[in-house]
Amino acid sequence: MEGYVIGDKDLVLGFRLVGIRGTAVSNRNESLEVLRRIINEGNAKIVFISEDLSMQIQDELDAIRSRSIGPLIAEILGRTGMKGELPTVQKLIQKILKIRV
């Protein structure tokens, strides 16, 4: 499966270490530009986007998902949680694995 990640530079670097390409972005406009390019190229089957960026483009993500075309778009935790606070390791494990630690 061909994947792609959109997020901050640390998130993109982490994914590159496991062989998944990506682009580091810092704002809403850059996120939309990269996402549209990936969808138009049609190579990616799944796109990972950091939660903080996905919140900024939620309407566009909903529109893409409603058309049922293009890649699966998965929102993942970035460096900060939803409220801008740094998550603890325990919170990260709980959120990712959906289990209570």
C-alpha positions as CSV (number, residue, x, y, z in Angstrom):
1,M,0.0,0.0,0.0
2,E,1.3,3.4,-1.0
3,G,1.1,5.9,1.9
4,Y,1.8,9.6,2.3
5,V,2.0,11.8,5.3
6,I,1.3,15.5,5.7
7,G,2.4,17.1,9.0
8,D,5.2,18.9,10.8
9,K,8.8,18.1,10.0
10,D,9.2,15.7,12.9
11,L,6.1,13.7,11.9
12,V,7.2,13.5,8.3
13,L,10.7,12.5,9.3
14,G,9.3,9.7,11.5
15,F,7.3,8.3,8.7
16,R,10.2,8.5,6.3
17,L,12.2,6.3,8.6
18,V,9.7,3.5,7.9
19,G,9.5,4.2,4.2
20,I,6.5,6.4,3.9
21,R,6.9,9.6,1.9
22,G,5.6,12.9,3.0
23,T,5.6,16.7,3.0
24,A,6.2,19.0,5.9
25,V,3.7,21.9,6.0
26,S,3.0,24.6,8.6
27,N,-0.4,26.0,7.7
28,R,-3.8,25.5,6.2
29,N,-3.0,26.6,2.7
30,E,0.1,24.4,2.4
31,S,-1.9,21.5,3.8
32,L,-4.7,21.9,1.2
33,E,-2.2,22.4,-1.7
34,V,-0.3,19.1,-0.8
35,L,-3.5,17.2,-0.2
36,R,-5.0,18.2,-3.6
37,R,-1.7,17.3,-5.3
38,I,-1.6,13.9,-3.8
39,I,-5.3,13.2,-4.7
40,N,-4.7,14.4,-8.3
41,E,-1.6,12.2,-8.7
42,G,-3.6,9.2,-7.6
43,N,-0.6,7.2,-6.3
44,A,-1.4,7.2,-2.6
45,K,-3.9,4.7,-1.1
46,I,-3.8,6.3,2.4
47,V,-2.9,9.8,3.5
48,F,-2.0,10.4,7.1
49,I,-2.5,14.0,8.2
50,S,-1.7,15.4,11.6
51,E,-4.6,16.2,13.8
52,D,-3.8,19.9,14.3
53,L,-3.7,20.4,10.5
54,S,-6.8,18.3,9.9
55,M,-8.8,20.5,12.3
56,Q,-7.9,23.5,10.1
57,I,-9.2,21.9,6.9
58,Q,-12.0,19.8,8.3
59,D,-14.6,21.0,5.8
60,E,-12.4,20.2,2.8
61,L,-11.7,16.7,4.3
62,D,-15.4,16.1,4.8
63,A,-16.0,17.0,1.2
64,I,-13.3,14.7,-0.1
65,R,-14.6,11.9,2.0
66,S,-18.2,12.4,0.9
67,R,-17.2,12.0,-2.8
68,S,-15.9,8.5,-2.0
69,I,-13.0,8.9,-4.4
70,G,-9.3,9.2,-3.7
71,P,-7.3,7.8,-0.9
72,L,-8.3,7.0,2.7
73,I,-7.5,10.0,4.9
74,A,-6.4,9.1,8.4
75,E,-6.0,11.8,11.1
76,I,-3.1,11.1,13.5
77,L,-1.7,12.8,16.5
78,G,0.9,15.3,15.9
79,R,3.4,16.7,18.4
80,T,0.6,18.3,20.4
81,G,-2.8,17.1,21.3
82,M,-6.2,18.7,20.4
83,K,-5.8,21.5,22.9
84,G,-2.2,22.3,22.1
85,E,-0.9,20.5,25.1
86,L,1.9,17.9,24.9
87,P,0.3,14.5,25.3
88,T,1.8,12.0,27.8
89,V,3.0,8.7,26.6
90,Q,0.1,7.1,28.4
91,K,-2.4,9.3,26.5
92,L,-0.7,8.5,23.2
93,I,-0.9,4.8,23.8
94,Q,-4.5,5.0,24.9
95,K,-5.5,7.1,21.8
96,I,-3.6,5.0,19.3
97,L,-4.4,1.6,20.6
98,K,-7.8,2.4,21.9
99,I,-7.0,0.7,25.2
100,R,-6.7,2.0,28.8
101,V,-3.2,1.8,30.2
